[in-house]
Amino acid sequence: MATTETTTPERGLIALPESAARILIATGAVATIASAFMSWTYKSDFAGDLTYYGSPAGLQILAIVAGALTLLYALTLWNVRGLGWLNPAGAVQPVVLAAASAFAVSWFSAIAIAIELKGLIALDPGAYVAVVGSLIALLGTLALPKPGDTFKDYVTKPELIPPAAKMAGWIERLVVTGATAFALIVFTYGIGVDPEASETFLGYLLLVVFGAWALLTAGLFDRFAQLNARHKGFATTMAFLAAAIFPFVEKNEYNANLGVNILVVGTVALGLNIVVGLTGLLDLGYVAFLGVGAYAAALVSGSEFSTFSGVQFPFWAAMLTGMAASLVFGVLIGAPTLRLRGDYLAIVTLGFGEIFRIAVNNMDGVSGPNITNGPNGISMIPDLEIFGFDFGASHSIGGFTLARFANYFLLMLVITAIVVVVFNRAADSRIGRSWIAIREDETAATAMGINGFRVKLIAFALGASLAGLAGTVSAHVGYSVNPAPYQFAGSVPPNSAFLLAAVVLGGMGTVNGPILGAALLYLLPEKLGFLKEYQLLAFGIALVILMRFRPEGIIANRRRQLEFHENDGDDSDKTVHIPEQGLPDSTVGVTKAGA
């Protein structure tokens, strides 16, 4: 492990003794928690009905979580036994960010109540206690001495974080299980927020952003990544088990439908991640492969609006048909174009995407052959039936009732698991090493004997077939297919720009990144409908901010992360280890200057 020089902490922005600052933070955190058990407004018109004493709801629950997080990090400053794991880096920034989350939730709530209910007169004592308490906690953090290293050091130089104490294997698995359960609770709460309660969802976003930022700067994400690496199979199993529990705890069919669409888009994004993240090919027409798979499955689904209305394949045959059709199109498009690079390849793939959409729009029997029913598409696609299990009907399992979208969610989860396995196996294989070599430097890879064209064509074909696999399910989930969604950019996902943004936002070259990116990009527009025509503006601003401060994506591949931050600071003489796909940490040690 590289050694670093210790630096003398600077004084805080507010001249107070450190002991007084700690007391202020803890007092403000306790006041924030206590405020949630008081009434915040006397009117029940505001989202969540915050008029009760002793019964927190909506934004009050978020204030409790933010206050508890602030209190826990404040206690780490006193080295309370058992809380050292919460701040392994011993950093001040997590305390500041935790207090900022309580401040943001409390002040946003008070301002939203005042605006919505026409004045400060609508605020009850609880809201004032939350505002003052969160402000006291934040001011206390500003009095803490600033460390010699900034938060970015802990993010880009994980070697600065002390190694975790050795724990028994079952304890590490228990930690992984707890973290997975926590992630499920956070996601379920967010997806369950009523779209009409936009204030509650905005408060939820503020808490998630600042809370996740605090955990990131504390080094918890890095430690959790280490645990996942040591128990990769167990961690993956727990993640899919948590996802399988979702339809049992979420009774709202609308939210279950959101979950299905997130998995569909996440699966397609994983396929695109092979092309963009692993191989470094910019594909701007990738959504067309999703459309090819969907149309192929719709044509053999038995729909009366299909050209082959008398043909109804079983699901496994329809699935193979969609994959095969997308695979063929991937090879046909890739073979003549993959000798191009960079912007030229991007333009060609963008043209292919538009050609597909225009072609299926014109195959209506008037402008062209009658195959796709033109702009009307193919509707009334029957529900799937596998081994006698009707996915369109409700089923009772262990006292839980699974409706239509819950059934499709579980089916799509199985398909996502298959795609994850394919992605991991391909990335860890010899061909995966070739993809990464092509991504880093195609000329050098070719000089070393790699057949660049063949390697890129395999990536293109595999990514296309995975998109076609997801398309077969999406056609049945939506009852119909039509040309409208299969465009480069638009307000309705999925489209090529949406899929590319999911890969970049989540983290190129990773497994979890594109799925997380797809979840965020699909969920946010659904919950922030009140922004209306300003949704794209808000999304653009958020994307610019993220690319400025975390260009490697939310879940970063370590090698790409180091490349993006290689000029941060002057630590060129430090050696860090870059765990790449499948390589043990000790085999890829390089200096930061030469990364």
C-alpha positions in Angstrom: 0.0 0.0 0.0 1.4 3.4 -0.9 2.4 5.7 2.0 1.2 9.2 2.3 2.4 12.2 4.2 0.2 13.5 7.0 -0.7 17.1 6.9 -1.8 19.5 9.6 -5.6 20.1 9.5 -6.6 23.7 8.7 -9.0 25.5 10.9 -12.7 25.4 10.1 -14.7 28.3 8.5 -16.2 29.2 11.8 -13.9 29.9 14.8 -15.2 27.4 17.4 -13.5 24.8 19.5 -13.8 21.4 17.9 -15.6 20.0 21.0 -18.2 22.7 20.7 -18.6 22.0 17.0 -19.3 18.3 17.7 -21.9 19.2 20.3 -23.6 21.6 17.8 -23.8 18.8 15.2 -25.2 16.2 17.6 -27.7 18.7 19.0 -28.9 19.8 15.6 -29.2 16.2 14.4 -31.3 15.3 17.5 -33.5 18.4 17.0 -34.1 17.4 13.3 -35.2 13.9 14.3 -37.4 15.3 17.1 -39.1 17.7 14.7 -40.4 14.9 12.6 -42.7 13.8 15.5 -44.3 17.3 15.6 -46.7 18.9 13.2 -45.1 20.8 10.3 -48.3 22.4 9.0 -51.9 22.7 10.1 -53.2 22.1 6.6 -53.6 18.6 5.3 -53.4 19.8 1.6 -49.7 19.4 1.5 -48.2 16.1 0.3 -48.1 13.4 3.0 -50.4 15.1 5.5 -47.8 16.5 7.9 -50.4 17.7 10.5 -50.1 15.0 13.1 -48.0 14.8 16.3 -46.2 11.5 16.9 -47.0 10.1 13.4 -44.2 11.1 10.9 -45.1 10.9 7.2 -43.7 11.9 3.8 -40.9 14.5 4.2 -40.9 13.9 7.9 -39.7 10.4 7.5 -36.9 11.7 5.2 -35.9 14.2 7.9 -35.6 11.4 10.4 -33.3 9.4 8.1 -31.2 12.5 7.4 -31.0 13.5 11.0 -30.0 9.9 12.0 -27.3 9.9 9.4 -26.0 13.2 10.7 -26.0 12.0 14.3 -24.2 8.7 13.4 -21.4 10.6 11.6 -21.2 13.1 14.4 -20.7 10.2 16.9 -17.8 9.0 14.7 -16.0 12.2 15.6 -16.0 11.0 19.2 -14.6 7.6 18.1 -17.7 5.8 19.5 -17.0 2.1 19.7 -18.6 0.2 16.9 -19.1 3.2 14.5 -15.6 3.2 13.1 -16.9 1.2 10.1 -19.1 4.2 9.2 -16.2 6.5 8.4 -13.2 4.3 7.7 -11.3 7.2 6.1 -11.7 9.3 9.2 -12.8 12.2 6.9 -14.7 15.3 7.8 -16.5 15.6 4.5 -19.0 12.8 5.2 -20.1 14.7 8.4 -20.6 17.9 6.4 -22.5 16.1 3.6 -24.7 14.2 6.1 -25.6 17.5 7.8 -26.2 19.0 4.4 -28.7 16.3 3.6 -30.7 17.2 6.8 -30.4 20.9 6.0 -31.6 20.4 2.4 -34.6 18.2 3.3 -35.7 20.5 6.2 -35.3 23.7 4.4 -36.8 22.4 1.1 -39.8 21.1 3.1 -40.4 24.4 4.8 -40.0 26.5 1.7 -42.3 24.1 -0.3 -45.0 24.3 2.4 -44.8 28.1 2.5 -45.1 28.3 -1.3 -47.8 25.6 -1.7 -50.0 26.8 1.2 -49.4 30.6 0.6 -47.2 31.9 3.3 -45.1 31.2 6.4 -48.3 31.3 8.4 -48.9 27.7 7.2 -45.8 26.4 9.1 -46.3 24.7 12.5 -43.6 24.5 15.2 -42.2 21.2 13.9 -41.1 22.8 10.7 -39.3 25.6 12.5 -37.6 23.1 14.8 -36.4 21.2 11.7 -35.1 24.3 10.0 -33.3 25.6 13.0 -31.9 22.2 14.1 -30.6 21.3 10.6 -29.0 24.8 10.4 -27.3 24.3 13.7 -25.9 21.0 12.6 -24.6 22.4 9.4 -22.9 25.4 11.1 -21.3 22.9 13.5 -19.7 21.0 10.6 -18.3 24.3 9.2 -16.4 24.7 12.5 -14.7 21.4 12.2 -11.0 21.5 11.1 -10.5 20.9 7.4 -8.3 17.9 6.7 -5.3 18.1 4.5 -6.9 15.9 1.8 -10.0 16.9 0.0 -12.9 14.5 -0.5 -11.8 13.9 -4.1 -8.6 12.2 -2.7 -10.7 9.6 -1.0 -12.7 9.0 -4.1 -9.8 8.8 -6.6 -7.2 7.3 -4.3 -8.7 4.4 -2.4 -5.2 3.5 -1.1 -5.6 6.4 1.4 -8.5 4.6 3.1 -7.3 2.3 5.9 -7.9 -1.4 5.1 -10.9 -3.0 6.8 -10.3 -5.2 9.8 -10.4 -8.9 8.9 -13.8 -10.3 9.6 -15.1 -13.8 9.5 -16.6 -14.9 6.2 -20.2 -15.2 7.6 -19.9 -11.6 9.0 -18.9 -10.2 5.7 -21.8 -12.0 4.0 -24.1 -10.6 6.6 -22.8 -7.1 5.8 -23.4 -7.7 2.1 -26.9 -8.9 2.9 -27.6 -5.9 5.1 -26.4 -3.5 2.4 -28.5 -5.2 -0.3 -31.6 -5.0 1.9 -30.9 -1.3 2.6 -30.6 -0.7 -1.2 -34.0 -2.5 -1.7 -35.6 -0.4 0.9 -34.3 2.8 -0.6 -35.4 1.8 -4.1 -38.8 0.6 -3.0 -39.5 3.8 -1.1 -38.5 5.9 -4.1 -40.5 4.0 -6.7 -43.5 3.9 -4.3 -43.7 7.7 -3.9 -47.0 8.9 -5.4 -46.3 10.8 -8.7 -48.7 13.5 -7.4 -46.5 14.0 -4.3 -43.7 15.7 -6.2 -42.4 17.5 -3.1 -41.8 14.2 -1.3 -39.9 12.8 -4.3 -37.7 15.9 -4.6 -36.9 15.6 -0.9 -36.1 11.9 -1.4 -33.8 12.9 -4.3 -32.0 15.5 -2.1 -31.5 12.9 0.7 -30.3 10.2 -1.7 -27.8 12.5 -3.4 -26.3 14.0 -0.3 -26.5 10.7 1.6 -24.8 8.7 -1.1 -22.2 11.4 -1.5 -21.4 11.2 2.2 -21.0 7.4 2.1 -18.8 7.7 -1.0 -16.5 10.2 0.6 -16.3 8.1 3.8 -14.9 5.2 1.8 -17.9 2.9 2.4 -18.5 2.3 -1.2 -15.0 1.2 -1.7 -15.1 -1.2 1.2 -18.4 -2.6 0.0 -16.8 -3.1 -3.4 -14.0 -5.1 -1.8 -16.5 -7.3 0.0 -18.4 -7.8 -3.2 -15.1 -8.8 -4.9 -14.4 -11.3 -2.2 -17.9 -12.8 -2.2 -18.8 -12.1 -5.8 -21.2 -15.0 -6.3 -22.9 -14.4 -3.0 -23.3 -10.7 -3.6 -24.8 -11.2 -7.1 -27.2 -13.8 -5.7 -28.3 -11.4 -2.9 -28.8 -8.6 -5.4 -31.1 -10.8 -7.6 -32.9 -12.1 -4.6 -33.6 -8.6 -3.4 -35.0 -7.8 -6.8 -37.1 -10.9 -6.8 -38.6 -9.7 -3.5 -39.7 -6.4 -5.0 -43.0 -7.6 -6.6 -44.0 -9.2 -3.3 -43.6 -6.0 -1.3 -44.9 -3.7 -4.0 -48.6 -4.1 -4.5 -49.1 -1.2 -6.9 -49.3 -2.5 -10.5 -48.1 0.9 -11.9 -44.9 0.6 -9.9 -44.5 -3.0 -10.9 -44.8 -1.9 -14.6 -42.0 0.7 -13.9 -39.9 -2.2 -12.6 -40.4 -4.3 -15.7 -39.5 -1.4 -18.0 -36.4 -0.6 -15.9 -35.2 -4.2 -16.3 -35.9 -4.1 -20.1 -34.0 -0.9 -20.6 -31.3 -2.0 -18.2 -30.8 -5.3 -20.1 -30.6 -3.4 -23.4 -28.1 -0.9 -21.8 -25.9 -3.9 -20.7 -25.8 -5.1 -24.4 -24.8 -1.5 -25.4 -22.2 -1.6 -22.7 -20.4 -4.4 -24.5 -20.2 -2.2 -27.6 -19.5 1.2 -26.0 -18.1 0.3 -22.5 -15.9 -2.7 -23.3 -15.0 -2.2 -27.0 -15.2 1.6 -27.2 -17.4 1.8 -30.3 -19.9 4.7 -30.3 -23.2 3.3 -31.5 -26.0 5.9 -31.9 -28.6 3.6 -33.4 -28.6 0.8 -30.9 -32.3 1.0 -30.1 -33.0 -0.4 -33.6 -31.8 -3.8 -32.4 -34.4 -3.7 -29.6 -37.0 -2.8 -32.2 -35.9 -5.7 -34.5 -36.3 -8.2 -31.6 -39.7 -6.7 -30.6 -41.1 -6.8 -34.2 -39.7 -10.3 -34.8 -41.4 -11.6 -31.7 -44.6 -9.7 -32.5 -44.8 -11.2 -36.0 -44.8 -14.7 -34.6 -46.9 -14.0 -31.5 -50.2 -15.0 -32.9 -51.6 -11.4 -33.0 -54.4 -10.9 -35.4 -52.7 -7.7 -36.7 -49.5 -9.6 -37.6 -48.8 -10.5 -41.2 -48.4 -14.1 -40.0 -51.5 -14.0 -37.9 -51.9 -17.8 -38.0 -48.4 -18.3 -36.6 -47.9 -18.4 -32.8 -44.5 -19.6 -31.5 -44.0 -20.7 -27.9 -42.0 -18.2 -25.9 -38.7 -19.9 -26.2 -39.0 -20.0 -30.0 -40.2 -16.4 -30.2 -37.2 -15.4 -27.9 -34.8 -17.2 -30.2 -36.4 -15.6 -33.3 -36.0 -12.1 -31.8 -32.4 -12.8 -30.9 -31.6 -14.3 -34.3 -33.2 -11.4 -36.2 -31.2 -8.9 -34.2 -28.0 -10.9 -34.5 -28.4 -11.0 -38.3 -29.1 -7.3 -38.5 -26.1 -6.7 -36.2 -23.8 -8.7 -38.6 -25.3 -7.1 -41.7 -24.8 -3.6 -40.3 -21.5 -4.3 -38.6 -19.7 -6.1 -41.5 -19.5 -3.1 -43.9 -19.2 -0.4 -41.2 -16.9 -1.5 -38.4 -13.8 -0.7 -40.4 -14.7 2.9 -39.6 -13.8 4.6 -36.4 -14.9 7.4 -34.1 -17.3 9.9 -35.4 -17.7 8.2 -38.8 -18.9 5.0 -37.1 -21.3 7.0 -34.9 -22.8 8.7 -38.0 -23.3 5.4 -39.8 -25.0 3.7 -36.8 -27.2 6.8 -36.3 -28.2 6.4 -40.0 -29.0 2.7 -39.4 -31.3 3.6 -36.5 -33.2 6.1 -38.5 -33.4 3.8 -41.6 -35.0 1.1 -39.4 -37.6 3.4 -37.9 -38.5 4.8 -41.4 -38.6 1.4 -42.9 -41.0 -0.2 -40.4 -43.1 3.0 -40.6 -43.5 2.5 -44.4 -44.1 -1.2 -44.4 -47.8 -0.8 -44.4 -48.9 -2.2 -47.8 -49.1 1.3 -49.3 -45.6 2.9 -49.1 -44.0 -0.6 -49.1 -44.7 -4.2 -48.5 -47.3 -5.0 -45.8 -45.1 -6.5 -43.0 -45.2 -4.2 -40.0 -48.6 -2.5 -40.4 -46.9 0.8 -40.7 -47.3 3.5 -38.1 -50.1 1.6 -36.4 -47.7 -1.2 -35.5 -48.7 -4.6 -34.4 -51.2 -4.6 -31.5 -53.2 -7.1 -29.4 -50.1 -9.2 -28.8 -51.3 -12.0 -26.5 -49.8 -12.6 -23.1 -47.1 -15.2 -22.7 -47.8 -18.7 -21.4 -44.9 -20.8 -20.3 -45.5 -24.4 -19.0 -49.1 -23.5 -18.5 -48.3 -20.3 -16.5 -50.3 -17.4 -17.9 -48.4 -14.2 -17.4 -51.5 -12.1 -18.0 -53.4 -13.6 -15.1 -53.1 -13.1 -11.3 -51.5 -15.8 -9.3 -51.3 -16.5 -5.5 -47.9 -17.6 -4.2 -47.5 -18.1 -0.5 -50.3 -15.7 0.4 -49.0 -13.0 -2.0 -50.9 -12.1 -5.1 -48.8 -11.5 -8.2 -50.6 -9.6 -10.9 -49.7 -9.3 -14.6 -46.7 -6.9 -14.4 -45.3 -8.7 -11.3 -45.3 -11.9 -13.4 -43.4 -10.1 -16.2 -41.1 -8.5 -13.7 -39.9 -11.9 -12.5 -39.6 -13.2 -16.0 -37.5 -10.2 -17.0 -35.4 -10.6 -13.9 -34.5 -14.1 -15.0 -33.5 -12.8 -18.5 -31.5 -10.0 -16.9 -29.6 -12.6 -14.8 -28.8 -14.5 -18.0 -27.6 -11.3 -19.7 -25.4 -10.4 -16.6 -23.8 -13.9 -16.7 -23.2 -13.6 -20.5 -21.7 -10.1 -20.0 -19.4 -11.3 -17.1 -18.3 -14.4 -18.9 -17.6 -12.5 -22.1 -15.7 -9.7 -20.4 -13.5 -12.2 -18.5 -12.8 -14.2 -21.6 -10.0 -13.9 -24.1 -12.3 -12.1 -26.5 -13.2 -9.7 -23.6 -9.5 -8.9 -23.2 -9.4 -8.2 -26.9 -12.3 -5.8 -26.6 -10.6 -3.9 -23.8 -7.4 -3.7 -25.9 -9.3 -2.4 -28.9 -10.9 0.2 -26.6 -7.6 1.4 -25.2 -5.7 1.5 -28.5 -6.9 -0.2 -31.6 -3.7 0.4 -33.5 -1.5 -1.1 -30.8 -3.9 -4.0 -30.3 -3.8 -4.8 -34.1 0.0 -4.6 -34.0 -0.1 -7.2 -31.2 -1.9 -9.7 -33.4 -5.6 -9.0 -32.5 -8.0 -9.1 -35.5 -9.7 -5.8 -34.8 -12.5 -6.2 -37.3 -13.5 -9.7 -36.1 -13.4 -8.7 -32.5 -15.5 -5.7 -33.0 -18.0 -7.6 -35.1 -18.4 -10.2 -32.4 -19.1 -7.4 -29.9 -21.6 -5.8 -32.3 -23.4 -9.1 -32.9 -23.5 -10.1 -29.2 -24.8 -6.7 -28.1 -27.5 -6.7 -30.8 -28.7 -10.2 -29.8 -29.0 -9.2 -26.2 -31.1 -6.2 -27.2 -33.3 -8.5 -29.3 -33.8 -10.8 -26.3 -35.1 -7.9 -24.2 -37.3 -6.8 -27.2 -39.1 -10.1 -27.2 -40.4 -9.5 -23.6 -41.1 -5.8 -24.1 -43.4 -6.6 -27.1 -45.6 -8.8 -24.9 -45.5 -6.5 -21.9 -46.7 -3.5 -23.9 -49.3 -5.5 -25.9 -48.1 -3.8 -29.1 -45.1 -2.5 -31.0 -44.9 0.6 -33.1 -42.1 2.7 -34.7 -42.4 5.7 -32.4 -40.0 4.8 -29.6 -37.2 3.5 -31.9 -35.6 6.8 -32.6 -32.3 8.5 -31.7 -33.8 10.9 -29.2 -37.3 11.6 -27.8 -39.3 12.3 -24.7 -40.4 8.6 -24.4 -37.8 6.0 -23.6 -36.2 3.9 -24.8 -34.3 5.6 -27.5 -30.7 5.5 -28.5 -29.7 8.7 -26.7 -31.5 7.4 -23.5 -29.6 4.1 -23.7 -26.3 5.7 -24.3 -26.9 8.1 -21.4 -27.7 5.2 -19.1 -24.4 3.5 -19.9 -22.4 6.7 -19.5 -24.3 7.9 -16.4 -24.1 4.5 -14.6 -20.5 3.7 -15.5 -19.1 2.3 -18.7 -17.5 -1.2 -18.6 -19.3 -2.2 -15.4 -22.3 -4.5 -14.8 -24.3 -2.6 -12.2 -23.7 0.8 -13.8 -25.9 0.6 -16.9 -28.7 -1.0 -14.8 -28.5 1.8 -12.2 -28.3 4.4 -15.0 -31.4 3.0 -16.7 -33.3 2.9 -13.3 -32.5 6.6 -12.7 -33.3 7.8 -16.2 -36.6 5.9 -16.4 -37.7 6.6 -12.8 -37.0 10.3 -12.6 -39.2 11.4 -15.6 -42.1 9.3 -14.2 -41.8 11.0 -10.8 -41.0 14.5 -11.9 -43.8 14.9 -14.3 -44.6 18.3 -12.9 -41.5 19.7 -14.7 -43.3 19.0 -18.0 -41.4 20.6 -20.9 -38.5 21.4 -18.6 -37.7 17.8 -17.9 -35.0 17.6 -20.6 -33.5 20.9 -19.4 -33.2 19.5 -15.8 -31.8 16.2 -17.1 -29.2 18.1 -19.2 -28.1 20.2 -16.3 -27.8 17.2 -14.0 -25.8 15.3 -16.6 -23.4 18.2 -17.1 -22.9 18.5 -13.3 -22.3 14.7 -13.0 -19.8 14.7 -16.0 -18.0 17.6 -14.4 -17.5 16.0 -11.0 -17.7 12.3 -11.8 -17.0 11.7 -15.5 -16.4 8.0 -14.9 -20.0 7.5 -13.9 -21.8 6.6 -10.7 -20.4 3.1 -10.5 -16.9 3.5 -11.9 -14.6 1.0 -13.5 -11.3 1.5 -11.5 -9.1 1.8 -14.6 -11.4 4.4 -16.2 -11.7 6.3 -12.9 -8.0 6.6 -12.6 -7.7 7.7 -16.3 -10.2 10.5 -15.7 -8.5 11.7 -12.5 -4.9 11.1 -13.4 -4.1 14.9 -13.3 -5.8 15.4 -9.9 -3.1 16.5 -7.4 0.6 15.9 -7.7 0.9 12.3 -6.5 2.6 10.9 -9.6 5.0 8.9 -7.5 2.3 6.9 -5.7 1.5 3.4 -6.8 -2.1 2.3 -6.9 -3.6 -0.9 -8.0 -6.2 -1.0 -10.7 -8.4 -4.1 -10.6 -9.5 -4.8 -14.1 -12.0 -7.4 -15.3 -10.9 -10.7 -13.9 -7.4 -9.6 -13.1 -6.2 -9.9 -9.5 -5.4 -6.6 -7.8 -1.7 -7.4 -7.5 -1.1 -8.0 -11.1 -2.1 -4.6 -12.5 -0.1 -2.2 -10.2 0.8 0.9 -12.2 1.9 4.4 -11.3 -0.7 7.1 -11.4 1.3 9.1 -13.8 1.5 6.2 -16.3 -2.1 5.0 -16.0 
